[in-house]
Amino acid sequence: MLVSNRQSQRAVELFSRNYNCAQSVYAACATGKGLSEAQRLALAAPFGGGVARQGEICGALTGALLALGEAEGKAMAADPVAGRNALYERARQMTEAFRETHGAILCRELTGCALDTEAGRSSFNERGLHEKLCTKLVAFAAEQVVTMGVSAKS
């Protein structure tokens, strides 16, 4: 798979090493200096498979949103009302770009699998979706972080 920036390359590398989608994108794309890669991997761990394999929001997108929040959420932390609109607009843009490109943002809709069941996980594996689909979603989500210019704001 061809990826165009170091964040996407790192996300795909982490994903190929069996970190989940959310962990891979967040650890590769976060720009803040407050957390180590190991801490980011731990923080994003529950979000793989659409939140603990429940098929909800795609973990790759969640990882990108976590990177966005870490980079640009400080204004909301200081003043929740004043910072909310700008951060939510950026999150909406990221989510809509993902939906427009892939047709959905929910893991179960993207994969067609119920990952919280043995049958769903078997179907996922038999169809090779980790490589054929999810690696592409990880690369795309990481690419979106870069494309949107997500960077640490003071």
C-alpha positions in Angstrom: 0.0 0.0 0.0 1.3 3.4 -1.0 1.0 6.1 1.7 2.0 9.7 1.2 3.3 10.9 4.6 5.2 9.7 7.6 2.1 9.8 9.9 0.2 7.5 7.5 3.3 5.3 7.1 3.7 5.0 10.9 0.0 4.3 11.4 0.1 1.5 8.8 3.2 0.1 10.4 1.6 0.1 13.9 -1.5 -1.5 12.4 0.6 -4.2 10.7 2.1 -5.0 14.2 -1.4 -5.8 15.5 -2.2 -2.6 17.3 -5.8 -1.8 16.6 -7.0 0.9 14.2 -7.6 3.6 16.8 -4.3 3.0 18.5 -2.4 3.1 15.2 -3.8 6.4 14.0 -3.7 8.2 17.3 -0.2 7.1 18.2 1.1 8.0 14.7 -0.7 11.4 14.4 -0.8 13.0 17.8 1.2 16.2 17.9 1.1 17.1 21.6 4.1 16.7 23.8 2.2 15.6 26.9 1.9 11.9 26.3 4.3 9.2 25.2 3.5 6.9 22.3 3.0 4.1 24.9 0.5 6.2 26.7 -1.4 7.0 23.5 -1.5 3.4 22.6 -3.0 2.6 26.0 -5.5 5.4 25.8 -6.8 4.4 22.4 -6.9 0.7 23.1 -10.6 0.3 23.8 -11.7 2.0 20.6 -10.7 -0.7 18.0 -13.4 -2.5 16.1 -15.8 0.4 16.5 -15.4 0.6 20.4 -14.5 -2.8 21.7 -15.6 -4.7 18.6 -19.2 -3.3 18.9 -19.2 -2.0 15.4 -19.8 1.7 16.3 -17.7 4.6 15.0 -14.6 3.3 13.0 -11.6 3.1 15.3 -9.4 4.7 12.6 -11.6 7.8 12.6 -11.7 7.7 16.4 -7.9 7.8 16.5 -7.9 10.8 14.2 -10.4 12.5 16.4 -8.3 11.8 19.5 -5.3 13.4 17.7 -7.5 16.4 16.8 -8.7 16.8 20.4 -5.2 16.5 21.8 -3.8 19.0 19.4 -6.6 21.5 19.3 -8.8 20.9 22.3 -6.9 23.0 24.8 -9.2 26.0 24.2 -12.2 23.8 25.1 -10.4 22.6 28.2 -9.8 26.2 29.3 -13.3 27.4 28.4 -15.7 24.6 27.4 -18.3 27.0 25.8 -15.9 29.2 23.8 -13.8 26.4 22.5 -16.6 24.0 21.6 -17.8 25.4 18.3 -14.4 25.5 16.5 -13.3 22.1 17.7 -16.7 20.5 16.9 -16.6 22.1 13.4 -13.1 20.5 12.7 -14.3 17.2 14.0 -17.4 17.4 11.8 -15.3 18.1 8.8 -13.0 15.2 9.5 -16.0 12.9 10.0 -17.8 14.1 6.9 -14.6 13.6 4.8 -14.4 10.0 6.0 -18.1 9.4 5.4 -18.0 10.9 1.9 -14.9 8.8 0.9 -16.0 5.5 2.5 -19.8 5.7 2.5 -20.1 5.2 6.3 -18.4 5.9 9.6 -19.7 2.8 11.5 -17.4 -0.2 11.6 -20.2 -2.7 11.1 -21.3 -0.9 8.0 -17.8 -0.5 6.6 -16.9 -4.2 7.2 -20.3 -5.8 6.9 -19.3 -7.8 10.0 -20.5 -8.1 13.6 -17.1 -8.2 15.2 -18.6 -8.8 18.6 -19.5 -12.4 17.5 -17.3 -15.3 16.7 -19.0 -15.6 13.3 -18.4 -12.0 12.5 -14.7 -12.2 13.4 -14.4 -15.3 11.3 -16.0 -13.6 8.3 -13.7 -10.6 8.8 -10.7 -12.8 8.8 -11.8 -15.1 5.9 -12.5 -12.0 3.7 -9.1 -10.5 4.6 -10.6 -7.2 5.7 -7.7 -6.3 8.0 -5.5 -5.8 4.9 -8.0 -5.2 2.2 -10.1 -2.6 4.0 -9.0 -1.6 7.5 -5.4 -0.8 6.5 -6.7 1.6 3.9 -9.0 3.2 6.5 -6.1 3.6 8.9 -4.0 5.2 6.2 -6.9 7.5 5.1 -7.6 8.6 8.7 -4.0 9.4 9.3 -3.9 11.3 6.0 -6.9 13.4 7.0 -5.1 14.5 10.2 -2.2 15.8 8.0 -4.5 17.2 5.2 -6.5 19.1 7.8 -3.3 20.6 9.2 -4.0 19.3 12.7 -1.3 20.7 14.9 -0.7 21.5 18.5 -2.3 24.9 19.4 -1.3 26.8 22.5 
